[in-house]
Amino acid sequence: MPLTINGHDHDFAGDPRTTLLDFLRRDCNLTGTKKGCDHGQCGACTVLVNGQRINACLTLAIMHDGESITTIEGLGTPDNLDPIQAAFVRHDGYQCGYCTPGQICSAKAMLAEAASNWPSFVSEDLSGAVRLTREEIRERMSGNLCRCGAYSNIVDAIVDVME
Ligand code: FES
């Protein structure tokens, strides 16, 4: 069964030891997903699997037959950015940009997780809007490191999307 990556089917028939990260970057030419530590510690390789965030360096491509993968390339286009991408641009939520694809994928999943799994974080007017404090955002985004230290602007961007 093929993997679906950004809405397109991809057959995986390579070395079963191939990580999802290497498959995306090397075989699918989706180089927006970055390799930082390659050991599950930096979050640069974060992608969405069936809407949930995952470190692509810690999982094998062969394990995702039939699943839906979304990378940064699948979130938006230069002319039609995802709201989180647009917020990162507005707030300069980056410096060198290397961690940015992972940060954005992680933020996207975190906001969805917050809305569905943490009812106490949803506003009391039941509008469905997510209201996380800056501290909660930092905690929930702690798996994504930024060596430039752009954390304040990253949190600003996520707060903006919640409003
Ligand atoms: Fe996967 Fe760092 S490259 S967590």
Backbone and ligand atoms as CSV (ligand in chain L), in Angstrom:
chain,resi,resn,atom,element,x,y,z
A,1,MET,N,N,0.856,-1.194,0.000
A,1,MET,CA,C,0.000,0.000,0.000
A,1,MET,C,C,0.895,1.248,0.000
A,2,PRO,N,N,0.575,2.210,-0.849
A,2,PRO,CA,C,1.462,3.393,-0.911
A,2,PRO,C,C,1.288,4.311,0.292
A,3,LEU,N,N,2.349,5.084,0.570
A,3,LEU,CA,C,2.224,6.187,1.512
A,3,LEU,C,C,1.635,7.359,0.734
A,4,THR,N,N,0.856,8.130,1.391
A,4,THR,CA,C,0.395,9.367,0.780
A,4,THR,C,C,1.208,10.506,1.369
A,5,ILE,N,N,1.918,11.223,0.518
A,5,ILE,CA,C,2.741,12.327,1.000
A,5,ILE,C,C,2.253,13.607,0.334
A,6,ASN,N,N,1.773,14.497,1.138
A,6,ASN,CA,C,1.220,15.769,0.643
A,6,ASN,C,C,0.182,15.531,-0.457
A,7,GLY,N,N,-0.616,14.483,-0.259
A,7,GLY,CA,C,-1.709,14.204,-1.184
A,7,GLY,C,C,-1.342,13.353,-2.384
A,8,HIS,N,N,-0.075,12.965,-2.487
A,8,HIS,CA,C,0.358,12.141,-3.621
A,8,HIS,C,C,0.823,10.776,-3.128
A,9,ASP,N,N,0.494,9.740,-3.885
A,9,ASP,CA,C,0.914,8.394,-3.511
A,9,ASP,C,C,2.383,8.174,-3.846
A,10,HIS,N,N,3.090,7.541,-2.923
A,10,HIS,CA,C,4.488,7.179,-3.142
A,10,HIS,C,C,4.658,5.733,-2.710
A,11,ASP,N,N,5.226,4.923,-3.579
A,11,ASP,CA,C,5.528,3.545,-3.199
A,11,ASP,C,C,6.903,3.500,-2.564
A,12,PHE,N,N,6.989,2.798,-1.455
A,12,PHE,CA,C,8.295,2.609,-0.838
A,12,PHE,C,C,8.738,1.181,-1.089
A,13,ALA,N,N,9.879,1.020,-1.759
A,13,ALA,CA,C,10.380,-0.320,-2.038
A,13,ALA,C,C,11.878,-0.369,-1.789
A,14,GLY,N,N,12.354,0.487,-0.918
A,14,GLY,CA,C,13.789,0.571,-0.691
A,14,GLY,C,C,14.256,-0.289,0.470
A,15,ASP,N,N,15.437,0.012,0.933
A,15,ASP,CA,C,16.016,-0.674,2.089
A,15,ASP,C,C,15.087,-0.479,3.284
A,16,PRO,N,N,14.649,-1.560,3.900
A,16,PRO,CA,C,13.703,-1.407,5.020
A,16,PRO,C,C,14.274,-0.642,6.203
A,17,ARG,N,N,15.587,-0.405,6.208
A,17,ARG,CA,C,16.180,0.376,7.305
A,17,ARG,C,C,16.126,1.874,7.043
A,18,THR,N,N,15.546,2.276,5.906
A,18,THR,CA,C,15.502,3.694,5.548
A,18,THR,C,C,14.555,4.453,6.472
A,19,THR,N,N,15.064,5.516,7.060
A,19,THR,CA,C,14.174,6.313,7.914
A,19,THR,C,C,13.198,7.094,7.035
A,20,LEU,N,N,12.097,7.490,7.658
A,20,LEU,CA,C,11.137,8.321,6.938
A,20,LEU,C,C,11.810,9.622,6.506
A,21,LEU,N,N,12.696,10.149,7.348
A,21,LEU,CA,C,13.397,11.387,7.005
A,21,LEU,C,C,14.229,11.224,5.742
A,22,ASP,N,N,15.007,10.172,5.672
A,22,ASP,CA,C,15.840,9.962,4.480
A,22,ASP,C,C,14.979,9.694,3.246
A,23,PHE,N,N,13.885,8.963,3.437
A,23,PHE,CA,C,12.993,8.699,2.303
A,23,PHE,C,C,12.423,10.013,1.759
A,24,LEU,N,N,11.977,10.875,2.657
A,24,LEU,CA,C,11.403,12.147,2.213
A,24,LEU,C,C,12.437,12.992,1.485
A,25,ARG,N,N,13.610,13.120,2.091
A,25,ARG,CA,C,14.618,14.023,1.539
A,25,ARG,C,C,15.299,13.447,0.297
A,26,ARG,N,N,15.688,12.193,0.376
A,26,ARG,CA,C,16.525,11.610,-0.677
A,26,ARG,C,C,15.697,11.035,-1.821
A,27,ASP,N,N,14.626,10.328,-1.483
A,27,ASP,CA,C,13.866,9.625,-2.519
A,27,ASP,C,C,12.702,10.462,-3.060
A,28,CYS,N,N,12.128,11.309,-2.233
A,28,CYS,CA,C,10.989,12.121,-2.675
A,28,CYS,C,C,11.398,13.557,-2.983
A,29,ASN,N,N,12.658,13.896,-2.715
A,29,ASN,CA,C,13.173,15.254,-2.971
A,29,ASN,C,C,12.389,16.310,-2.204
A,30,LEU,N,N,11.872,15.943,-1.053
A,30,LEU,CA,C,11.160,16.905,-0.200
A,30,LEU,C,C,12.143,17.367,0.876
A,31,THR,N,N,12.986,18.302,0.485
A,31,THR,CA,C,14.094,18.693,1.351
A,31,THR,C,C,13.727,19.794,2.339
A,32,GLY,N,N,12.450,20.178,2.349
A,32,GLY,CA,C,12.019,21.142,3.367
A,32,GLY,C,C,12.156,20.571,4.757
A,33,THR,N,N,11.963,19.276,4.893
A,33,THR,CA,C,12.151,18.615,6.181
A,33,THR,C,C,13.648,18.477,6.437
A,34,LYS,N,N,14.100,18.987,7.567
A,34,LYS,CA,C,15.539,19.081,7.807
A,34,LYS,C,C,16.072,17.967,8.699
A,35,LYS,N,N,17.335,17.656,8.472
A,35,LYS,CA,C,18.038,16.714,9.343
A,35,LYS,C,C,18.973,17.516,10.233
A,36,GLY,N,N,18.709,17.479,11.518
A,36,GLY,CA,C,19.575,18.155,12.472
A,36,GLY,C,C,20.431,17.134,13.195
A,37,CYS,N,N,19.897,16.615,14.291
A,37,CYS,CA,C,20.657,15.663,15.116
A,37,CYS,C,C,20.603,14.244,14.574
A,38,ASP,N,N,19.510,13.891,13.882
A,38,ASP,CA,C,19.263,12.524,13.399
A,38,ASP,C,C,19.100,11.537,14.549
A,39,HIS,N,N,18.817,12.054,15.734
A,39,HIS,CA,C,18.660,11.195,16.912
A,39,HIS,C,C,17.451,11.566,17.767
A,40,GLY,N,N,16.489,12.270,17.207
A,40,GLY,CA,C,15.278,12.560,17.967
A,40,GLY,C,C,15.417,13.606,19.044
A,41,GLN,N,N,16.390,14.486,18.910
A,41,GLN,CA,C,16.587,15.450,19.988
A,41,GLN,C,C,16.330,16.898,19.602
A,42,CYS,N,N,16.267,17.203,18.298
A,42,CYS,CA,C,16.174,18.619,17.921
A,42,CYS,C,C,14.837,19.022,17.323
A,43,GLY,N,N,14.094,18.089,16.758
A,43,GLY,CA,C,12.787,18.403,16.176
A,43,GLY,C,C,12.834,18.990,14.776
A,44,ALA,N,N,14.026,19.157,14.194
A,44,ALA,CA,C,14.106,19.748,12.858
A,44,ALA,C,C,13.392,18.900,11.805
A,45,CYS,N,N,13.256,17.622,12.073
A,45,CYS,CA,C,12.682,16.694,11.097
A,45,CYS,C,C,11.189,16.460,11.318
A,46,THR,N,N,10.536,17.286,12.126
A,46,THR,CA,C,9.131,17.049,12.463
A,46,THR,C,C,8.237,17.118,11.222
A,47,VAL,N,N,7.446,16.076,11.032
A,47,VAL,CA,C,6.417,16.055,9.988
A,47,VAL,C,C,5.124,15.569,10.633
A,48,LEU,N,N,4.055,15.605,9.878
A,48,LEU,CA,C,2.763,15.146,10.382
A,48,LEU,C,C,2.446,13.780,9.782
A,49,VAL,N,N,2.096,12.828,10.625
A,49,VAL,CA,C,1.630,11.518,10.175
A,49,VAL,C,C,0.198,11.383,10.651
A,50,ASN,N,N,-0.727,11.334,9.702
A,50,ASN,CA,C,-2.154,11.336,10.031
A,50,ASN,C,C,-2.472,12.480,10.992
A,51,GLY,N,N,-1.841,13.609,10.777
A,51,GLY,CA,C,-2.118,14.811,11.570
A,51,GLY,C,C,-1.343,14.922,12.864
A,52,GLN,N,N,-0.606,13.864,13.245
A,52,GLN,CA,C,0.148,13.897,14.497
A,52,GLN,C,C,1.616,14.167,14.204
A,53,ARG,N,N,2.256,14.932,15.070
A,53,ARG,CA,C,3.659,15.261,14.809
A,53,ARG,C,C,4.556,14.090,15.193
A,54,ILE,N,N,5.599,13.928,14.412
A,54,ILE,CA,C,6.512,12.812,14.637
A,54,ILE,C,C,7.900,13.238,14.173
A,55,ASN,N,N,8.912,12.741,14.839
A,55,ASN,CA,C,10.277,12.978,14.381
A,55,ASN,C,C,10.582,11.969,13.282
A,56,ALA,N,N,10.735,12.453,12.068
A,56,ALA,CA,C,10.908,11.549,10.926
A,56,ALA,C,C,12.222,10.794,10.973
A,57,CYS,N,N,13.169,11.257,11.793
A,57,CYS,CA,C,14.447,10.542,11.895
A,57,CYS,C,C,14.339,9.311,12.792
A,58,LEU,N,N,13.246,9.218,13.551
A,58,LEU,CA,C,13.114,8.123,14.517
A,58,LEU,C,C,12.181,7.024,14.047
A,59,THR,N,N,11.724,7.113,12.816
A,59,THR,CA,C,10.781,6.117,12.344
A,59,THR,C,C,11.178,5.666,10.940
A,60,LEU,N,N,10.812,4.462,10.599
A,60,LEU,CA,C,11.181,3.911,9.296
A,60,LEU,C,C,10.074,4.161,8.282
A,61,ALA,N,N,10.471,4.444,7.060
A,61,ALA,CA,C,9.487,4.702,6.010
A,61,ALA,C,C,8.552,3.518,5.831
A,62,ILE,N,N,9.093,2.333,5.952
A,62,ILE,CA,C,8.307,1.114,5.698
A,62,ILE,C,C,7.157,0.954,6.707
A,63,MET,N,N,7.281,1.636,7.837
A,63,MET,CA,C,6.246,1.532,8.867
A,63,MET,C,C,5.007,2.366,8.542
A,64,HIS,N,N,5.066,3.152,7.479
A,64,HIS,CA,C,3.980,4.101,7.236
A,64,HIS,C,C,3.180,3.795,5.986
A,65,ASP,N,N,3.211,2.545,5.556
A,65,ASP,CA,C,2.368,2.135,4.437
A,65,ASP,C,C,0.920,2.517,4.724
A,66,GLY,N,N,0.302,3.148,3.753
A,66,GLY,CA,C,-1.119,3.472,3.878
A,66,GLY,C,C,-1.408,4.695,4.726
A,67,GLU,N,N,-0.380,5.331,5.256
A,67,GLU,CA,C,-0.617,6.499,6.108
A,67,GLU,C,C,-0.431,7.793,5.323
A,68,SER,N,N,-0.926,8.860,5.912
A,68,SER,CA,C,-0.883,10.162,5.257
A,68,SER,C,C,0.183,11.028,5.919
A,69,ILE,N,N,1.197,11.381,5.141
A,69,ILE,CA,C,2.296,12.198,5.640
A,69,ILE,C,C,2.124,13.614,5.090
A,70,THR,N,N,2.319,14.588,5.956
A,70,THR,CA,C,2.331,15.985,5.500
A,70,THR,C,C,3.655,16.610,5.904
A,71,THR,N,N,4.344,17.179,4.934
A,71,THR,CA,C,5.586,17.889,5.207
A,71,THR,C,C,5.325,19.389,5.050
A,72,ILE,N,N,6.344,20.179,5.307
A,72,ILE,CA,C,6.174,21.635,5.179
A,72,ILE,C,C,5.731,22.009,3.766
A,73,GLU,N,N,6.158,21.226,2.766
A,73,GLU,CA,C,5.764,21.534,1.385
A,73,GLU,C,C,4.266,21.333,1.167
A,74,GLY,N,N,3.647,20.524,2.033
A,74,GLY,CA,C,2.230,20.231,1.867
A,74,GLY,C,C,1.323,21.146,2.655
A,75,LEU,N,N,1.885,22.033,3.456
A,75,LEU,CA,C,1.040,22.900,4.282
A,75,LEU,C,C,0.524,24.108,3.517
A,76,GLY,N,N,1.346,24.653,2.670
A,76,GLY,CA,C,0.915,25.837,1.940
A,76,GLY,C,C,1.829,26.063,0.759
A,77,THR,N,N,1.509,27.067,-0.021
A,77,THR,CA,C,2.359,27.446,-1.151
A,77,THR,C,C,2.798,28.885,-0.939
A,78,PRO,N,N,3.813,29.341,-1.656
A,78,PRO,CA,C,4.244,30.743,-1.476
A,78,PRO,C,C,3.104,31.737,-1.677
A,79,ASP,N,N,2.154,31.402,-2.545
A,79,ASP,CA,C,1.030,32.318,-2.779
A,79,ASP,C,C,-0.132,32.078,-1.844
A,80,ASN,N,N,-0.090,30.985,-1.124
A,80,ASN,CA,C,-1.224,30.632,-0.260
A,80,ASN,C,C,-0.690,29.926,0.979
A,81,LEU,N,N,-0.084,30.710,1.852
A,81,LEU,CA,C,0.552,30.141,3.041
A,81,LEU,C,C,-0.487,29.616,4.016
A,82,ASP,N,N,-0.123,28.572,4.720
A,82,ASP,CA,C,-0.919,28.133,5.857
A,82,ASP,C,C,-0.910,29.277,6.876
A,83,PRO,N,N,-1.989,29.450,7.643
A,83,PRO,CA,C,-2.014,30.549,8.626
A,83,PRO,C,C,-0.812,30.536,9.573
A,84,ILE,N,N,-0.309,29.366,9.930
A,84,ILE,CA,C,0.858,29.324,10.827
A,84,ILE,C,C,2.106,29.799,10.087
A,85,GLN,N,N,2.239,29.409,8.832
A,85,GLN,CA,C,3.377,29.905,8.045
A,85,GLN,C,C,3.325,31.430,7.947
A,86,ALA,N,N,2.144,31.951,7.662
A,86,ALA,CA,C,2.005,33.408,7.526
A,86,ALA,C,C,2.346,34.104,8.843
A,87,ALA,N,N,1.934,33.508,9.963
A,87,ALA,CA,C,2.223,34.124,11.262
A,87,ALA,C,C,3.727,34.107,11.550
A,88,PHE,N,N,4.399,33.034,11.178
A,88,PHE,CA,C,5.858,32.994,11.369
A,88,PHE,C,C,6.529,34.106,10.557
A,89,VAL,N,N,6.019,34.359,9.362
A,89,VAL,CA,C,6.581,35.439,8.542
A,89,VAL,C,C,6.324,36.787,9.214
A,90,ARG,N,N,5.086,37.002,9.655
A,90,ARG,CA,C,4.733,38.299,10.267
A,90,ARG,C,C,5.578,38.598,11.492
A,91,HIS,N,N,5.886,37.543,12.258
A,91,HIS,CA,C,6.565,37.749,13.545
A,91,HIS,C,C,8.053,37.404,13.498
A,92,ASP,N,N,8.586,37.178,12.312
A,92,ASP,CA,C,9.999,36.789,12.219
A,92,ASP,C,C,10.289,35.609,13.157
A,93,GLY,N,N,9.494,34.559,13.016
A,93,GLY,CA,C,9.642,33.406,13.908
A,93,GLY,C,C,10.792,32.503,13.493
A,94,TYR,N,N,11.901,33.090,13.170
A,94,TYR,CA,C,13.076,32.342,12.719
A,94,TYR,C,C,14.252,33.305,12.668
A,95,GLN,N,N,15.426,32.714,12.509
A,95,GLN,CA,C,16.577,33.554,12.194
A,95,GLN,C,C,17.292,32.901,11.011
A,96,CYS,N,N,17.972,31.770,11.250
A,96,CYS,CA,C,18.592,31.093,10.096
A,96,CYS,C,C,17.574,30.292,9.301
A,97,GLY,N,N,16.467,29.876,9.940
A,97,GLY,CA,C,15.396,29.176,9.241
A,97,GLY,C,C,15.512,27.669,9.206
A,98,TYR,N,N,16.612,27.134,9.718
A,98,TYR,CA,C,16.801,25.690,9.587
A,98,TYR,C,C,15.750,24.893,10.365
A,99,CYS,N,N,15.393,25.365,11.521
A,99,CYS,CA,C,14.424,24.633,12.352
A,99,CYS,C,C,12.984,24.944,11.977
A,100,THR,N,N,12.774,25.944,11.099
A,100,THR,CA,C,11.437,26.481,10.868
A,100,THR,C,C,10.429,25.458,10.335
A,101,PRO,N,N,10.767,24.627,9.349
A,101,PRO,CA,C,9.772,23.645,8.899
A,101,PRO,C,C,9.287,22.741,10.039
A,102,GLY,N,N,10.212,22.301,10.861
A,102,GLY,CA,C,9.828,21.468,11.999
A,102,GLY,C,C,9.011,22.235,13.018
A,103,GLN,N,N,9.392,23.475,13.258
A,103,GLN,CA,C,8.641,24.295,14.216
A,103,GLN,C,C,7.195,24.473,13.734
A,104,ILE,N,N,7.043,24.744,12.453
A,104,ILE,CA,C,5.703,25.009,11.918
A,104,ILE,C,C,4.853,23.738,11.919
A,105,CYS,N,N,5.434,22.619,11.501
A,105,CYS,CA,C,4.671,21.359,11.543
A,105,CYS,C,C,4.283,21.026,12.972
A,106,SER,N,N,5.208,21.254,13.901
A,106,SER,CA,C,4.924,20.950,15.294
A,106,SER,C,C,3.823,21.853,15.835
A,107,ALA,N,N,3.892,23.140,15.499
A,107,ALA,CA,C,2.869,24.073,15.968
A,107,ALA,C,C,1.501,23.710,15.405
A,108,LYS,N,N,1.484,23.308,14.149
A,108,LYS,CA,C,0.219,22.933,13.512
A,108,LYS,C,C,-0.433,21.777,14.275
A,109,ALA,N,N,0.361,20.757,14.573
A,109,ALA,CA,C,-0.181,19.599,15.288
A,109,ALA,C,C,-0.531,19.971,16.720
A,110,MET,N,N,0.302,20.792,17.355
A,110,MET,CA,C,0.046,21.157,18.744
A,110,MET,C,C,-1.299,21.863,18.901
A,111,LEU,N,N,-1.606,22.774,17.990
A,111,LEU,CA,C,-2.877,23.497,18.093
A,111,LEU,C,C,-4.061,22.553,17.874
A,112,ALA,N,N,-3.894,21.594,16.971
A,112,ALA,CA,C,-4.955,20.612,16.763
A,112,ALA,C,C,-5.102,19.712,17.993
A,113,GLU,N,N,-3.956,19.326,18.571
A,113,GLU,CA,C,-3.992,18.506,19.793
A,113,GLU,C,C,-4.682,19.279,20.908
A,114,ALA,N,N,-4.368,20.531,21.033
A,114,ALA,CA,C,-4.924,21.340,22.111
A,114,ALA,C,C,-6.437,21.423,21.987
A,115,ALA,N,N,-6.906,21.608,20.761
A,115,ALA,CA,C,-8.345,21.753,20.561
A,115,ALA,C,C,-9.090,20.462,20.861
A,116,SER,N,N,-8.474,19.314,20.527
A,116,SER,CA,C,-9.217,18.056,20.663
A,116,SER,C,C,-8.948,17.330,21.979
A,117,ASN,N,N,-7.764,17.521,22.553
A,117,ASN,CA,C,-7.403,16.715,23.717
A,117,ASN,C,C,-7.374,17.468,25.034
A,118,TRP,N,N,-7.296,18.758,24.990
A,118,TRP,CA,C,-7.170,19.514,26.234
A,118,TRP,C,C,-8.305,20.517,26.328
A,119,PRO,N,N,-9.514,20.034,26.625
A,119,PRO,CA,C,-10.665,20.944,26.633
A,119,PRO,C,C,-10.461,22.148,27.550
A,120,SER,N,N,-9.645,21.977,28.587
A,120,SER,CA,C,-9.481,23.098,29.511
A,120,SER,C,C,-8.742,24.253,28.858
A,121,PHE,N,N,-8.065,23.973,27.739
A,121,PHE,CA,C,-7.337,25.041,27.063
A,121,PHE,C,C,-8.203,25.745,26.019
A,122,VAL,N,N,-9.409,25.205,25.813
A,122,VAL,CA,C,-10.292,25.832,24.832
A,122,VAL,C,C,-11.095,26.916,25.539
A,123,SER,N,N,-11.279,28.019,24.880
A,123,SER,CA,C,-11.906,29.166,25.529
A,123,SER,C,C,-13.312,28.839,26.008
A,124,GLU,N,N,-13.725,29.528,27.068
A,124,GLU,CA,C,-14.997,29.196,27.693
A,124,GLU,C,C,-16.200,29.614,26.861
A,125,ASP,N,N,-15.978,30.432,25.859
A,125,ASP,CA,C,-17.132,30.813,25.041
A,125,ASP,C,C,-17.486,29.723,24.034
A,126,LEU,N,N,-16.762,28.590,24.117
A,126,LEU,CA,C,-17.039,27.421,23.284
A,126,LEU,C,C,-16.952,27.737,21.792
A,127,SER,N,N,-16.227,28.762,21.458
A,127,SER,CA,C,-16.067,29.095,20.044
A,127,SER,C,C,-15.133,28.110,19.358
A,128,GLY,N,N,-14.453,27.300,20.170
A,128,GLY,CA,C,-13.498,26.364,19.594
A,128,GLY,C,C,-12.103,26.927,19.520
A,129,ALA,N,N,-11.964,28.190,19.864
A,129,ALA,CA,C,-10.634,28.795,19.815
A,129,ALA,C,C,-9.755,28.222,20.917
A,130,VAL,N,N,-8.495,28.028,20.597
A,130,VAL,CA,C,-7.545,27.490,21.565
A,130,VAL,C,C,-6.866,28.653,22.278
A,131,ARG,N,N,-6.775,28.574,23.584
A,131,ARG,CA,C,-6.129,29.632,24.354
A,131,ARG,C,C,-5.032,29.011,25.217
A,132,LEU,N,N,-3.838,28.991,24.727
A,132,LEU,CA,C,-2.704,28.490,25.501
A,132,LEU,C,C,-1.896,29.679,25.982
A,133,THR,N,N,-1.349,29.561,27.182
A,133,THR,CA,C,-0.461,30.621,27.651
A,133,THR,C,C,0.882,30.476,26.944
A,134,ARG,N,N,1.687,31.527,27.038
A,134,ARG,CA,C,3.021,31.469,26.431
A,134,ARG,C,C,3.833,30.333,27.054
A,135,GLU,N,N,3.655,30.124,28.366
A,135,GLU,CA,C,4.394,29.054,29.041
A,135,GLU,C,C,3.943,27.686,28.534
A,136,GLU,N,N,2.640,27.536,28.332
A,136,GLU,CA,C,2.137,26.258,27.818
A,136,GLU,C,C,2.650,26.007,26.400
A,137,ILE,N,N,2.708,27.054,25.610
A,137,ILE,CA,C,3.239,26.898,24.249
A,137,ILE,C,C,4.703,26.467,24.307
A,138,ARG,N,N,5.488,27.133,25.149
A,138,ARG,CA,C,6.906,26.773,25.257
A,138,ARG,C,C,7.067,25.313,25.672
A,139,GLU,N,N,6.230,24.877,26.627
A,139,GLU,CA,C,6.299,23.495,27.094
A,139,GLU,C,C,5.930,22.527,25.970
A,140,ARG,N,N,4.837,22.818,25.282
A,140,ARG,CA,C,4.342,21.913,24.234
A,140,ARG,C,C,5.213,21.954,22.983
A,141,MET,N,N,6.040,22.973,22.854
A,141,MET,CA,C,6.955,23.076,21.706
A,141,MET,C,C,8.391,22.755,22.105
A,142,SER,N,N,8.567,22.183,23.284
A,142,SER,CA,C,9.932,22.004,23.796
A,142,SER,C,C,10.727,20.955,23.018
A,143,GLY,N,N,10.058,20.181,22.193
A,143,GLY,CA,C,10.778,19.202,21.374
A,143,GLY,C,C,11.394,19.805,20.127
A,144,ASN,N,N,11.155,21.074,19.908
A,144,ASN,CA,C,11.700,21.749,18.723
A,144,ASN,C,C,12.690,22.815,19.164
A,145,LEU,N,N,13.957,22.545,18.923
A,145,LEU,CA,C,15.014,23.474,19.338
A,145,LEU,C,C,15.290,24.503,18.248
A,146,CYS,N,N,15.685,25.698,18.690
A,146,CYS,CA,C,16.090,26.758,17.767
A,146,CYS,C,C,17.441,27.265,18.251
A,147,ARG,N,N,18.464,26.953,17.503
A,147,ARG,CA,C,19.813,27.325,17.966
A,147,ARG,C,C,20.045,28.826,17.876
A,148,CYS,N,N,19.227,29.528,17.071
A,148,CYS,CA,C,19.348,30.986,17.017
A,148,CYS,C,C,18.663,31.645,18.213
A,149,GLY,N,N,17.814,30.893,18.898
A,149,GLY,CA,C,17.122,31.477,20.053
A,149,GLY,C,C,15.957,32.367,19.683
A,150,ALA,N,N,15.249,32.030,18.610
A,150,ALA,CA,C,14.114,32.852,18.174
A,150,ALA,C,C,12.822,32.472,18.898
A,151,TYR,N,N,12.958,31.891,20.064
A,151,TYR,CA,C,11.773,31.341,20.745
A,151,TYR,C,C,10.685,32.387,20.988
A,152,SER,N,N,11.084,33.574,21.381
A,152,SER,CA,C,10.080,34.588,21.696
A,152,SER,C,C,9.210,34.898,20.477
A,153,ASN,N,N,9.843,35.029,19.323
A,153,ASN,CA,C,9.079,35.331,18.107
A,153,ASN,C,C,8.258,34.126,17.650
A,154,ILE,N,N,8.787,32.934,17.872
A,154,ILE,CA,C,8.023,31.726,17.528
A,154,ILE,C,C,6.742,31.677,18.354
A,155,VAL,N,N,6.868,31.952,19.646
A,155,VAL,CA,C,5.683,31.961,20.510
A,155,VAL,C,C,4.732,33.086,20.086
A,156,ASP,N,N,5.277,34.239,19.734
A,156,ASP,CA,C,4.423,35.333,19.239
A,156,ASP,C,C,3.602,34.870,18.051
A,157,ALA,N,N,4.231,34.149,17.133
A,157,ALA,CA,C,3.520,33.690,15.929
A,157,ALA,C,C,2.402,32.727,16.292
A,158,ILE,N,N,2.668,31.836,17.229
A,158,ILE,CA,C,1.643,30.854,17.604
A,158,ILE,C,C,0.500,31.546,18.347
A,159,VAL,N,N,0.833,32.484,19.205
A,159,VAL,CA,C,-0.213,33.250,19.906
A,159,VAL,C,C,-1.090,33.976,18.879
A,160,ASP,N,N,-0.456,34.544,17.883
A,160,ASP,CA,C,-1.191,35.272,16.842
A,160,ASP,C,C,-2.207,34.352,16.159
A,161,VAL,N,N,-1.786,33.126,15.856
A,161,VAL,CA,C,-2.692,32.201,15.158
A,161,VAL,C,C,-3.887,31.833,16.040
A,162,MET,N,N,-3.676,31.827,17.348
A,162,MET,CA,C,-4.770,31.455,18.260
A,162,MET,C,C,-5.815,32.562,18.375
A,163,GLU,N,N,-5.441,33.781,18.002
A,163,GLU,CA,C,-6.352,34.919,18.227
A,163,GLU,C,C,-7.368,35.069,17.106
L,1,FES,FE1,FE,15.193,14.283,13.920
L,1,FES,FE2,FE,16.824,16.023,15.155
L,1,FES,S1,S,16.862,15.350,13.070
L,1,FES,S2,S,15.012,15.114,15.932
